Amino acid sequence: IIYDHDLSVVKTLLTKAKEANITAVIASDQAVIASARTLGIEVHISTQLNVTNIETVKFYSLFADTMVLSRELSLRQVKKITEQIEKEQIKGPSGNLVEIEIFGHGALCMAVSGKCYLSLHSHNSSANRGACKQNCRKKYTVIDQESGFEIEIDNEYMMSPKDLCTIDFLDQVIDSGIQVLKIEGRGRAPEYVATVIKTYREAIDAYYDKTYSKEKVAVWMEALNTVYNRGFWSGYYLGQKLGEWSDNPGSNATQKKVYVGKGMHFYQKSGIGEFKIEAYDIKKGDTVLITGPSTGAQEMVIEELFVNDTATDKATRGDSCTIKVPFRIRLSDKLYKIVEA
């Protein structure tokens, strides 16, 4: 939501975005859409505009080439929209057919298309202006105001949806005619992004290679379970009318990372990384994760470990150790150990 006093800031941000050669902006406010179009920036219609039918697609095709459909649609409804776009040749400003994008994986909002006002009501912090306080993720009790009795419920996290996961019916998702699969990852760690993107890339490739199978789905699900999640469900895509709710305040991941230390130096010729151990110990055979702004998220198993140029089985807090790494590390990188959750 954009107010009058925001307009100058919006124009400044959009101008900077264009100078940075961004591909497109996702927008739900008409002021942002109009300003972006004036500057010649491609617009993608946000799910917060609640696009649920072909007439709405026609209207926004005047401004946008890509639209993110409402998360509450079934795949049957999605398919009907994509078929009508093709049949009626509905085109965006580029002259190409409008592309349809849907959410494929990640956190879901308890409100329809993300239009939640709980945070604004409780903290004067608007979720519709990017400042959600995550009220829905808390534990609640339900009390009958007339009697004062607490109503017994199965799950106290009654407003915290499980995460969306479509990997086990991705063939049906692609068959619905969409062009873009949206992976939600706001605020998630780099290893989450790396794991989820890698997994869905493999699944999409398997679909087109005609090797998509239940056996592969089981392997992919195991991988997705290793990173942050609140439990998984299929959303409304398969016709389900009611949501499914998480049963705890945090992650259901089967693995977690613990901080070990930081990168100190990279010896390029030998492919050796030097790290300062600041917290947990590491040893040969450990699976470690190295993350950084340029390094991304790189996971590997320690095969050789040296402290003071001497081979060792273990490095402890205070040690400077060296590890052979198949990629460049940097001074800002962090070293983690992957352990069972």
C-alpha positions as a Markdown table, in Angstrom:
| # | Residue | x | y | z |
|---|---|---|---|---|
| 1 | Ile | 0.0 | 0.0 | 0.0 |
| 2 | Ile | 1.4 | 3.4 | -1.1 |
| 3 | Tyr | 0.3 | 6.7 | 0.4 |
| 4 | Asp | 0.7 | 10.2 | -1.1 |
| 5 | His | 3.8 | 10.9 | 1.0 |
| 6 | Asp | 5.4 | 7.7 | -0.4 |
| 7 | Leu | 5.2 | 8.7 | -4.1 |
| 8 | Ser | 8.5 | 10.6 | -4.4 |
| 9 | Val | 10.3 | 7.7 | -2.6 |
| 10 | Val | 8.6 | 5.2 | -5.0 |
| 11 | Lys | 9.8 | 7.1 | -8.1 |
| 12 | Thr | 13.3 | 7.4 | -6.6 |
| 13 | Leu | 13.5 | 3.6 | -5.9 |
| 14 | Leu | 12.1 | 2.7 | -9.3 |
| 15 | Thr | 14.6 | 5.0 | -11.0 |
| 16 | Lys | 17.5 | 3.4 | -9.1 |
| 17 | Ala | 16.1 | 0.0 | -10.0 |
| 18 | Lys | 16.1 | 0.8 | -13.7 |
| 19 | Glu | 19.6 | 2.1 | -13.4 |
| 20 | Ala | 20.6 | -1.3 | -11.8 |
| 21 | Asn | 19.1 | -3.1 | -14.8 |
| 22 | Ile | 16.6 | -5.1 | -12.8 |
| 23 | Thr | 14.4 | -7.5 | -14.9 |
| 24 | Ala | 11.0 | -6.4 | -13.5 |
| 25 | Val | 9.2 | -5.2 | -10.4 |
| 26 | Ile | 6.4 | -7.1 | -8.6 |
| 27 | Ala | 3.6 | -4.6 | -7.8 |
| 28 | Ser | 0.1 | -4.5 | -6.3 |
| 29 | Asp | -0.4 | -0.7 | -5.9 |
| 30 | Gln | -1.6 | 1.1 | -9.0 |
| 31 | Ala | 0.7 | 4.0 | -8.3 |
| 32 | Val | 3.7 | 1.7 | -8.5 |
| 33 | Ile | 2.4 | 0.0 | -11.6 |
| 34 | Ala | 1.9 | 3.3 | -13.4 |
| 35 | Ser | 5.3 | 4.8 | -12.3 |
| 36 | Ala | 7.1 | 1.6 | -13.4 |
| 37 | Arg | 5.4 | 1.6 | -16.8 |
| 38 | Thr | 6.2 | 5.3 | -17.3 |
| 39 | Leu | 9.9 | 4.5 | -16.7 |
| 40 | Gly | 9.7 | 1.6 | -19.1 |
| 41 | Ile | 10.2 | -1.1 | -16.3 |
| 42 | Glu | 8.5 | -4.4 | -16.8 |
| 43 | Val | 5.7 | -5.1 | -14.3 |
| 44 | His | 4.7 | -8.4 | -12.7 |
| 45 | Ile | 1.3 | -8.3 | -11.0 |
| 46 | Ser | 1.5 | -9.4 | -7.3 |
| 47 | Thr | -0.6 | -12.1 | -5.8 |
| 48 | Gln | -1.9 | -9.4 | -3.5 |
| 49 | Leu | -4.1 | -8.1 | -6.4 |
| 50 | Asn | -6.0 | -11.4 | -6.1 |
| 51 | Val | -6.1 | -12.4 | -9.8 |
| 52 | Thr | -8.7 | -15.2 | -9.9 |
| 53 | Asn | -10.4 | -14.9 | -13.3 |
| 54 | Ile | -9.8 | -14.2 | -17.0 |
| 55 | Glu | -11.4 | -10.8 | -17.0 |
| 56 | Thr | -9.0 | -9.6 | -14.3 |
| 57 | Val | -6.1 | -11.0 | -16.5 |
| 58 | Lys | -7.4 | -9.0 | -19.4 |
| 59 | Phe | -7.5 | -5.8 | -17.4 |
| 60 | Tyr | -4.0 | -6.1 | -16.0 |
| 61 | Ser | -2.7 | -7.2 | -19.4 |
| 62 | Leu | -2.7 | -3.5 | -20.2 |
| 63 | Phe | 0.1 | -3.0 | -17.7 |
| 64 | Ala | 1.9 | -6.4 | -17.2 |
| 65 | Asp | 3.3 | -9.3 | -19.0 |
| 66 | Thr | 3.4 | -11.7 | -16.0 |
| 67 | Met | 0.8 | -12.2 | -13.3 |
| 68 | Val | 1.0 | -14.1 | -10.1 |
| 69 | Leu | -2.4 | -15.8 | -9.5 |
| 70 | Ser | -4.2 | -15.9 | -6.2 |
| 71 | Arg | -2.9 | -18.8 | -4.0 |
| 72 | Glu | -6.4 | -19.9 | -3.2 |
| 73 | Leu | -7.1 | -21.2 | -6.8 |
| 74 | Ser | -7.2 | -24.9 | -7.6 |
| 75 | Leu | -5.1 | -26.2 | -10.5 |
| 76 | Arg | -8.3 | -26.8 | -12.5 |
| 77 | Gln | -9.1 | -23.0 | -12.2 |
| 78 | Val | -5.5 | -22.2 | -13.1 |
| 79 | Lys | -5.7 | -24.3 | -16.2 |
| 80 | Lys | -8.9 | -22.7 | -17.3 |
| 81 | Ile | -7.2 | -19.3 | -17.1 |
| 82 | Thr | -4.1 | -20.4 | -19.0 |
| 83 | Glu | -6.2 | -22.0 | -21.7 |
| 84 | Gln | -8.3 | -18.8 | -22.1 |
| 85 | Ile | -5.2 | -16.7 | -22.5 |
| 86 | Glu | -4.1 | -18.9 | -25.3 |
| 87 | Lys | -7.5 | -19.1 | -26.9 |
| 88 | Glu | -8.2 | -15.4 | -26.7 |
| 89 | Gln | -4.6 | -14.4 | -27.4 |
| 90 | Ile | -4.4 | -12.1 | -24.4 |
| 91 | Lys | -1.1 | -10.2 | -24.7 |
| 92 | Gly | 0.8 | -7.9 | -22.4 |
| 93 | Pro | 2.6 | -4.6 | -23.2 |
| 94 | Ser | 5.5 | -6.5 | -24.8 |
| 95 | Gly | 3.2 | -8.0 | -27.4 |
| 96 | Asn | 3.7 | -11.5 | -26.1 |
| 97 | Leu | 1.0 | -13.7 | -24.5 |
| 98 | Val | 0.6 | -13.0 | -20.8 |
| 99 | Glu | 2.6 | -15.4 | -18.6 |
| 100 | Ile | 1.0 | -17.0 | -15.6 |
| 101 | Glu | 3.0 | -17.5 | -12.4 |
| 102 | Ile | 1.9 | -19.4 | -9.3 |
| 103 | Phe | 3.4 | -20.2 | -5.9 |
| 104 | Gly | 5.2 | -23.5 | -5.9 |
| 105 | His | 6.9 | -23.8 | -2.5 |
| 106 | Gly | 7.4 | -21.9 | 0.8 |
| 107 | Ala | 5.6 | -20.0 | 3.6 |
| 108 | Leu | 1.9 | -19.1 | 3.2 |
| 109 | Cys | -0.1 | -16.3 | 4.8 |
| 110 | Met | -3.2 | -17.2 | 6.8 |
| 111 | Ala | -5.1 | -14.3 | 5.0 |
| 112 | Val | -6.5 | -14.4 | 1.5 |
| 113 | Ser | -3.8 | -13.3 | -0.9 |
| 114 | Gly | -1.7 | -12.0 | 2.0 |
| 115 | Lys | -4.1 | -9.2 | 2.8 |
| 116 | Cys | -3.7 | -9.4 | 6.6 |
| 117 | Tyr | -4.4 | -6.7 | 9.1 |
| 118 | Leu | -3.4 | -8.5 | 12.4 |
| 119 | Ser | 0.0 | -6.9 | 12.6 |
| 120 | Leu | -1.4 | -3.4 | 11.9 |
| 121 | His | -4.1 | -3.9 | 14.6 |
| 122 | Ser | -1.7 | -5.2 | 17.3 |
| 123 | His | 1.5 | -3.3 | 16.6 |
| 124 | Asn | 0.6 | -0.5 | 14.2 |
| 125 | Ser | 2.9 | -2.3 | 11.7 |
| 126 | Ser | 1.3 | -3.0 | 8.4 |
| 127 | Ala | 1.9 | -6.3 | 6.7 |
| 128 | Asn | 0.6 | -4.7 | 3.5 |
| 129 | Arg | 3.5 | -2.3 | 3.7 |
| 130 | Gly | 6.1 | -4.9 | 4.2 |
| 131 | Ala | 6.2 | -4.8 | 8.0 |
| 132 | Cys | 4.4 | -8.0 | 9.1 |
| 133 | Lys | 5.1 | -9.0 | 12.8 |
| 134 | Gln | 4.1 | -12.6 | 12.2 |
| 135 | Asn | 1.2 | -12.7 | 14.7 |
| 136 | Cys | -0.1 | -15.8 | 13.0 |
| 137 | Arg | 2.9 | -17.8 | 14.0 |
| 138 | Lys | 2.2 | -17.5 | 17.8 |
| 139 | Lys | 0.3 | -19.9 | 20.1 |
| 140 | Tyr | -3.3 | -19.0 | 20.9 |
| 141 | Thr | -6.1 | -20.1 | 23.2 |
| 142 | Val | -9.8 | -19.7 | 22.4 |
| 143 | Ile | -12.1 | -18.6 | 25.3 |
| 144 | Asp | -15.9 | -18.4 | 25.3 |
| 145 | Gln | -16.5 | -14.8 | 26.4 |
| 146 | Glu | -20.0 | -15.6 | 27.8 |
| 147 | Ser | -18.9 | -18.5 | 30.0 |
| 148 | Gly | -15.2 | -17.8 | 30.4 |
| 149 | Phe | -14.4 | -21.4 | 29.5 |
| 150 | Glu | -11.4 | -22.2 | 27.4 |
| 151 | Ile | -12.5 | -24.1 | 24.3 |
| 152 | Glu | -10.4 | -27.2 | 23.7 |
| 153 | Ile | -8.7 | -27.3 | 20.3 |
| 154 | Asp | -6.3 | -29.8 | 18.7 |
| 155 | Asn | -3.6 | -27.3 | 17.8 |
| 156 | Glu | -2.8 | -24.0 | 19.5 |
| 157 | Tyr | -1.0 | -22.7 | 16.4 |
| 158 | Met | -4.4 | -22.2 | 14.8 |
| 159 | Met | -3.4 | -19.4 | 12.5 |
| 160 | Ser | 0.1 | -20.7 | 11.4 |
| 161 | Pro | -0.2 | -22.4 | 8.0 |
| 162 | Lys | 2.1 | -25.2 | 7.0 |
| 163 | Asp | 4.5 | -24.5 | 4.1 |
| 164 | Leu | 3.3 | -25.0 | 0.6 |
| 165 | Cys | 5.0 | -27.9 | -1.3 |
| 166 | Thr | 4.1 | -29.0 | -4.8 |
| 167 | Ile | 7.1 | -31.3 | -5.6 |
| 168 | Asp | 4.9 | -34.5 | -5.3 |
| 169 | Phe | 2.4 | -33.2 | -7.9 |
| 170 | Leu | 4.7 | -30.9 | -9.9 |
| 171 | Asp | 3.7 | -32.8 | -13.1 |
| 172 | Gln | 0.1 | -31.6 | -12.6 |
| 173 | Val | 1.3 | -28.0 | -11.8 |
| 174 | Ile | 3.2 | -27.8 | -15.1 |
| 175 | Asp | 0.3 | -29.4 | -17.0 |
| 176 | Ser | -1.9 | -26.5 | -15.8 |
| 177 | Gly | -0.1 | -24.3 | -18.3 |
| 178 | Ile | 1.8 | -22.0 | -16.1 |
| 179 | Gln | 5.1 | -20.4 | -17.3 |
| 180 | Val | 6.7 | -19.5 | -13.9 |
| 181 | Leu | 6.9 | -21.3 | -10.6 |
| 182 | Lys | 7.4 | -19.0 | -7.6 |
| 183 | Ile | 9.6 | -20.1 | -4.7 |
| 184 | Glu | 8.9 | -18.1 | -1.6 |
| 185 | Gly | 12.0 | -17.5 | 0.5 |
| 186 | Arg | 11.8 | -14.1 | 2.1 |
| 187 | Gly | 14.1 | -14.0 | 5.1 |
| 188 | Arg | 15.3 | -17.6 | 4.7 |
| 189 | Ala | 18.9 | -18.7 | 4.9 |
| 190 | Pro | 21.1 | -19.2 | 1.8 |
| 191 | Glu | 21.2 | -23.0 | 2.3 |
| 192 | Tyr | 17.4 | -23.0 | 2.2 |
| 193 | Val | 17.4 | -21.1 | -1.1 |
| 194 | Ala | 20.1 | -23.4 | -2.5 |
| 195 | Thr | 18.4 | -26.6 | -1.5 |
| 196 | Val | 14.9 | -25.7 | -2.6 |
| 197 | Ile | 15.9 | -24.2 | -6.0 |
| 198 | Lys | 18.2 | -27.2 | -6.7 |
| 199 | Thr | 15.5 | -29.6 | -5.8 |
| 200 | Tyr | 12.8 | -28.0 | -7.9 |
| 201 | Arg | 15.2 | -27.5 | -10.8 |
| 202 | Glu | 15.8 | -31.3 | -10.8 |
| 203 | Ala | 12.1 | -32.0 | -10.6 |
| 204 | Ile | 11.2 | -29.7 | -13.5 |
| 205 | Asp | 14.0 | -31.2 | -15.6 |
| 206 | Ala | 12.8 | -34.7 | -14.8 |
| 207 | Tyr | 9.3 | -33.8 | -15.9 |
| 208 | Tyr | 10.6 | -32.7 | -19.4 |
| 209 | Asp | 13.0 | -35.6 | -19.5 |
| 210 | Lys | 10.0 | -37.9 | -18.8 |
| 211 | Thr | 11.9 | -39.3 | -15.7 |
| 212 | Tyr | 9.6 | -37.8 | -13.0 |
| 213 | Ser | 8.7 | -40.6 | -10.7 |
| 214 | Lys | 7.5 | -41.5 | -7.2 |
| 215 | Glu | 10.9 | -42.7 | -6.3 |
| 216 | Lys | 12.5 | -39.4 | -7.3 |
| 217 | Val | 9.8 | -37.5 | -5.4 |
| 218 | Ala | 10.7 | -39.4 | -2.2 |
| 219 | Val | 14.4 | -38.3 | -2.6 |
| 220 | Trp | 13.4 | -34.7 | -3.3 |
| 221 | Met | 11.1 | -34.6 | -0.3 |
| 222 | Glu | 13.9 | -35.9 | 1.9 |
| 223 | Ala | 16.1 | -33.0 | 0.7 |
| 224 | Leu | 13.4 | -30.4 | 1.3 |
| 225 | Asn | 12.9 | -31.7 | 4.8 |
| 226 | Thr | 16.5 | -30.9 | 5.7 |
| 227 | Val | 16.0 | -27.2 | 5.5 |
| 228 | Tyr | 13.6 | -24.8 | 7.4 |
| 229 | Asn | 9.9 | -25.8 | 7.1 |
| 230 | Arg | 6.8 | -25.7 | 9.2 |
| 231 | Gly | 5.6 | -29.0 | 7.8 |
| 232 | Phe | 4.2 | -29.3 | 4.2 |
| 233 | Trp | 0.8 | -29.4 | 2.5 |
| 234 | Ser | -0.4 | -29.0 | -1.0 |
| 235 | Gly | -2.3 | -25.7 | -0.6 |
| 236 | Tyr | -5.6 | -25.4 | -2.4 |
| 237 | Tyr | -4.3 | -26.7 | -5.7 |
| 238 | Leu | -5.8 | -30.1 | -5.5 |
| 239 | Gly | -9.2 | -28.9 | -4.4 |
| 240 | Gln | -8.8 | -28.7 | -0.6 |
| 241 | Lys | -11.1 | -26.2 | 1.0 |
| 242 | Leu | -9.5 | -25.7 | 4.4 |
| 243 | Gly | -5.9 | -24.9 | 5.3 |
| 244 | Glu | -3.5 | -27.1 | 7.3 |
| 245 | Trp | -1.8 | -25.7 | 10.3 |
| 246 | Ser | 1.7 | -26.0 | 11.8 |
| 247 | Asp | 1.9 | -27.7 | 15.2 |
| 248 | Asn | 5.0 | -25.8 | 16.5 |
| 249 | Pro | 6.5 | -22.3 | 16.5 |
| 250 | Gly | 9.6 | -23.2 | 14.6 |
| 251 | Ser | 11.1 | -25.5 | 12.0 |
| 252 | Asn | 10.4 | -29.1 | 11.3 |
| 253 | Ala | 13.7 | -29.5 | 9.5 |
| 254 | Thr | 15.5 | -32.8 | 10.0 |
| 255 | Gln | 18.8 | -31.0 | 10.0 |
| 256 | Lys | 20.2 | -27.8 | 11.5 |
| 257 | Lys | 23.4 | -25.8 | 11.2 |
| 258 | Val | 25.6 | -24.7 | 14.1 |
| 259 | Tyr | 28.1 | -21.9 | 13.8 |
| 260 | Val | 31.8 | -23.0 | 13.8 |
| 261 | Gly | 33.8 | -20.1 | 12.6 |
| 262 | Lys | 34.8 | -17.6 | 9.9 |
| 263 | Gly | 36.9 | -17.6 | 6.7 |
| 264 | Met | 40.4 | -16.1 | 7.0 |
| 265 | His | 42.2 | -16.8 | 3.8 |
| 266 | Phe | 42.0 | -18.8 | 0.5 |
| 267 | Tyr | 45.1 | -20.3 | -1.1 |
| 268 | Gln | 44.1 | -20.3 | -4.7 |
| 269 | Lys | 46.8 | -22.5 | -6.2 |
| 270 | Ser | 46.3 | -25.3 | -3.8 |
| 271 | Gly | 42.5 | -24.8 | -3.3 |
| 272 | Ile | 42.9 | -24.5 | 0.5 |
| 273 | Gly | 40.6 | -22.5 | 2.8 |
| 274 | Glu | 41.7 | -21.3 | 6.2 |
| 275 | Phe | 39.2 | -20.8 | 9.0 |
| 276 | Lys | 39.2 | -19.5 | 12.5 |
| 277 | Ile | 37.3 | -21.8 | 14.9 |
| 278 | Glu | 35.2 | -19.6 | 17.2 |
| 279 | Ala | 32.4 | -21.9 | 18.5 |
| 280 | Tyr | 31.7 | -25.6 | 17.8 |
| 281 | Asp | 34.5 | -28.1 | 17.1 |
| 282 | Ile | 34.8 | -29.8 | 13.7 |
| 283 | Lys | 36.4 | -33.1 | 12.7 |
| 284 | Lys | 37.1 | -35.2 | 9.6 |
| 285 | Gly | 34.0 | -36.6 | 8.1 |
| 286 | Asp | 31.8 | -33.7 | 9.2 |
| 287 | Thr | 29.4 | -32.2 | 6.7 |
| 288 | Val | 29.9 | -28.4 | 6.7 |
| 289 | Leu | 28.2 | -25.5 | 5.1 |
| 290 | Ile | 30.1 | -22.4 | 4.0 |
| 291 | Thr | 28.0 | -19.3 | 3.2 |
| 292 | Gly | 28.8 | -15.7 | 2.1 |
| 293 | Pro | 27.4 | -12.9 | 0.0 |
| 294 | Ser | 29.6 | -14.0 | -3.0 |
| 295 | Thr | 30.1 | -17.6 | -2.1 |
| 296 | Gly | 26.4 | -18.4 | -1.7 |
| 297 | Ala | 25.7 | -21.7 | 0.1 |
| 298 | Gln | 28.3 | -24.4 | -0.5 |
| 299 | Glu | 28.0 | -27.8 | 1.3 |
| 300 | Met | 30.8 | -30.3 | 1.5 |
| 301 | Val | 32.3 | -33.1 | 3.6 |
| 302 | Ile | 35.7 | -32.6 | 5.4 |
| 303 | Glu | 38.1 | -35.2 | 4.0 |
| 304 | Glu | 41.3 | -33.7 | 5.3 |
| 305 | Leu | 41.9 | -31.3 | 8.2 |
| 306 | Phe | 45.0 | -29.5 | 9.2 |
| 307 | Val | 45.9 | -27.3 | 12.3 |
| 308 | Asn | 49.3 | -25.5 | 12.2 |
| 309 | Asp | 50.1 | -27.4 | 9.0 |
| 310 | Thr | 49.7 | -30.7 | 10.9 |
| 311 | Ala | 47.1 | -33.3 | 9.8 |
| 312 | Thr | 44.5 | -33.8 | 12.6 |
| 313 | Asp | 41.2 | -35.4 | 13.1 |
| 314 | Lys | 39.7 | -32.5 | 15.0 |
| 315 | Ala | 39.9 | -28.7 | 15.3 |
| 316 | Thr | 38.7 | -26.9 | 18.4 |
| 317 | Arg | 37.7 | -23.4 | 19.5 |
| 318 | Gly | 40.6 | -21.0 | 19.1 |
| 319 | Asp | 42.3 | -23.1 | 16.3 |
| 320 | Ser | 43.1 | -21.8 | 12.8 |
| 321 | Cys | 42.5 | -24.8 | 10.5 |
| 322 | Thr | 42.8 | -25.4 | 6.8 |
| 323 | Ile | 40.5 | -27.5 | 4.7 |
| 324 | Lys | 40.7 | -28.4 | 1.0 |
| 325 | Val | 37.7 | -26.7 | -0.7 |
| 326 | Pro | 36.5 | -27.1 | -4.3 |
| 327 | Phe | 35.5 | -23.4 | -4.5 |
| 328 | Arg | 36.8 | -20.0 | -3.5 |
| 329 | Ile | 36.1 | -18.8 | 0.0 |
| 330 | Arg | 36.3 | -15.2 | 1.2 |
| 331 | Leu | 37.1 | -13.3 | 4.4 |
| 332 | Ser | 33.4 | -12.6 | 5.1 |
| 333 | Asp | 32.3 | -16.3 | 4.8 |
| 334 | Lys | 30.9 | -18.2 | 7.7 |
| 335 | Leu | 31.5 | -21.9 | 8.4 |
| 336 | Tyr | 28.8 | -24.1 | 9.9 |
| 337 | Lys | 28.5 | -27.8 | 10.8 |
| 338 | Ile | 25.4 | -29.6 | 9.7 |
| 339 | Val | 23.9 | -31.8 | 12.5 |
| 340 | Glu | 20.7 | -33.7 | 13.0 |
| 341 | Ala | 17.9 | -31.6 | 14.4 |
